[in-house]
């Protein structure tokens, strides 16, 4: 009866996690006094697997904000913190992104409390009533949905605020300065300007923020020398080319934005296009496979 309820969750789980969730639900198919305890145990193991995937030990331990609270292993709350902010420092999030982490911490505290209850559900109780058991299962699935929703919402809030900051920090002028150094188009050309279409954070880990930028660079091509142009023997024409930038910014200094020449890829394919048009098969001369019998007498 709960299979349809978990459908929206499945796409968020790894193959192993899906199997664990389905296995926990199958525990309910048996008329067993311990079936709800069995569900709780398997569900807890699945949640542990999810937390470790979202926040592996080595990544959490590598964060500058990590403090050892329990045997050099991340706590559940620390794993949740990594899932939402990765290696970003609290000070940067609060002062530069203007996000109140006290509110975030309160929400995470509730999530941790919910996680902890799976450790203790049914301890010492063999015969859990159907009403209590099914309510527990339903609440567990609701919690899983809310778990991912909380992470998505808070992380999106952080990423969106940082992207807004990037849009103010990364100006067209900065990119234009770098594009002036790219000599991939022709012997004589001038970069006239550029347009930024997208600035997005693709990922954040314990060490870096990964940023993707795309847009168009406007170029004036020149064939012939300046003297040729004055004599009317040269040619100038304008063209616009798409460019992409993939860059990494250290999490300890998210505002240290330095775009290098090697970071920019300009797609100049259409500059080298020879202009030949593909022949439409429908335009090719038609030669019948069979004789034209209309002329036979």
N, C-alpha and C positions, 0 to 999 in steps of 0.2 A: 504493500500500500504506500510505501515511502519512495519507491523507485522513481516515480515521475517527479517527485519533489526535488530530487538531487540532480536532475538533468542539467539545470543551469550551472551547476558546480563543476561538472565533469570536465569541461573544457579548460578549467583552471588547474587541473591536477595532472601529474605525470602518470605514465602508464601504471607504474607500481602503486601509486596513491589511489588511482581508480580501482584497481583490484582490491586494495585494502578496504576501501569504502564499501564496495559491493559485497565483499566478504562479511563486513560488519552487519550489513543489512540481511544477509542470508542467515545470520545467526538467529534472526527472529522467526524463521520458517519452522523451527523445531519447537515442539511442545516440551520445553525444558525449563525447569525452575530457575536456571541460571542464564537464560538466553539474554536478558537485558544486561546482566553483568558482563556477559561475553561481548555484547555489542559495545558497551562502554569501554572495555579493555582494547578492542580492536580499533575503535574510533580514536582512542587516545594515542595509540601507536601510529595511526595515520596522521594525526595532527602533529605529532613529533617529527614525522618524516617531512611533512610540508614545511614546518618551521626550519628544519635543517637545510632544506633545499633553498628556501628564500634567504636564509642567513647562515651559510656554512661557517663552521668554527674558525677556519683560517682567515676568512674575510672579516668576521666580527673582531677577532683578536688583533687584526692588523689596523683597526681604526684607532686614531689618536684619542678618541673619547672613551675607549673601552677601559674599564676598571675591573680588576679581579674581585669578584664577590663570592665565588664558589669554585674552589679547586681548579682554577685556571680554565674554567669552561663558561661559555656565555649562559646567562640566565634567560628565561623565556622573554622577559621584558627587553633585555638587550638584543635578542634576536628580532623582536618586533621593531625596536628602534632602527636596527639595520635595514629591515625590510622597507621602512618608510623614508629614511634619510641617508642610508649607506654611510659614507665616511664624512659627511658634512658636519661641521661643528655647530653646537647649539648657539654659540654667540653669533655666528654668521646668519643662521636661520632667524634668530630673534631681531638682531640689529639691522641687517641688510634686507632680509626678506619680510621683516615685520610680521612674523607669525608667532603667536603666543603658544609656546611649548608647554605651559602649565595646563592649558586646555587639552593639548595632545596627550600629555602624560596621564591626565585623569581618564581619558578614553582608553588608553593602553592599559591602565590599571584594571579597568573593568574587563578587558579582554583576557588579561592574565588570570583574574579571579575565575572567569568562566573556564579557562583551560585547566586550572588547578582542580576544579570539581570532578573532572573525569578520572583523576587519580584516586578519588575517594568514593566515587559512586558505588553503592551496593556493598561496601566493605562490611563484613559480618552479617550481611542479609542474604539469605538464600532464596526466599520466596518473595520476590517483588511483585506487587499487584500489577495487573495488566494496565490499569488506568495510570498508575505512576510510571510504569515502564514505557508505555507508548508516548506519554507526555515528555519523558526524558529524551526519547529518540527524536521526536518532532522538534524539541528545543535544540537538540544537538545539530540538526540539519540547518535550522534557522541561524544558529550561531555560526556555522561554517560559512553561510552566505554573508552574514554580517562581518565576519572576520576578513574576508577578501574585500568587501565593500569599504571597511574602515581603512585598510592598507591603501587601497586605490585612491580613496578620497584624500587622505592626508598626504600621500606621496605626490599626487597630482597638484595639490595646493602648493607644495614646496617647489616642484618642477615648474609650474606655471609662473610663480613669483620670480623664480630665477630667470626664466626665459624673458619675462618683461624687463628684468634688469639687463639682460644681454642685449635686448633690442635697443636700449639706451646706450649701452657701453660699446657695442660693435656698430660703428657708423659706416655709411657707404664710403666716407672719405678714407677710413682706415684700410678697407679692402682695396680701394682704388690705388692707394700708395703701393700695395703689394703687387697688384696687377700690372703696374707700370714696369715691374722688373721681369715680367714673364715674356720671354722672346720665343714664342712658338708659332706665331701667325705669319709673319712675312718680314722681309728685310726692312721695309718702311711701313710703319703703322703708328697710329696714335691711339692710346686708350682715352676715350672721351668721358667715360663715366660708367657707373654700374647701378643696377637695381637689385636690392635684396628682397627676395620673395619669402624665404623661410629661414627661421632660426629656431632650432629645436634641440632639446636634450634627449639623446637616444638612450643613455644609460648613465648610471652613477655606481661606482664600486668603492672599495675601501681606499683607493688611491687617486682615482681620476673621475672627472666629469667628461663625458663624451658628447661633443656638440657637432651638429650637422647644420650647414648653411647652404642655401642655393639661391641663384639669381641669374642675372644676365649682365654681361659686360659689353659696352658699346665701343666699337672700334672703327676708326677711319683708315682704310687701306690705301697705300700709295704705290703705284707702279711707275717706275721712272724716278729720276732725280728731281730736286726742286727746280732745276733749270729746265728739265724736260716739261715739267708742268707749266712753267711760264711760257714756253714755246708752243704749248698745246700738244706736245708729243706724249705726255704722261697722262695717267688716269688716277682719279681718286674715287673711292666709293665707301659707303658706310655699311656696316654689318653688325649684328648683335649675336653674341654666342652665350649659351648657357654655361654656368660654372657651378661647381660644388666645392665645399670645404668640409673636411672632416678633421677635427682637432681635439686635443686632450688638454684639459685644464686641471691642475692639481687641486684636490679637495681642500687642502690646507690654505689655499689662496684662490678662491673661486673667481675673484675679480682680476686676476693676473692674465689678461687676455692678450696673447701675442700670436698673430697670424703670420706664419712663415710662407715663403714662396712655394715650398714643397707641399704645403697643406692644400693648395688650390689646384683643382683640375678643371681646365677649360675644354669644352667639347667643340673642337674646330672641324668636325667632319664635313659640315656643309661648305666650309671654305675650300676643301679639297674635292668637292663634288664636281665631276667633269661635265655635269649637265645633261648627260645622255638620258633620254627617256626610255623606260621599259616599253617594249612593244606589247600592246594589248592583243592577246590571242584572237580576239574577235576581229581585229583589223588585218590579220594576215590573209594573203590570197587563198581562196578556197579551191582546192582541186578535188573534184568528186572521185570517190573510190570506184564507182561503177560507171559504165558508159552512159552517155546521154541518149536514152532510147527514143526521145521525142523526135529526133531527126530520122529515125529509121522508117522505112516505108513498108 
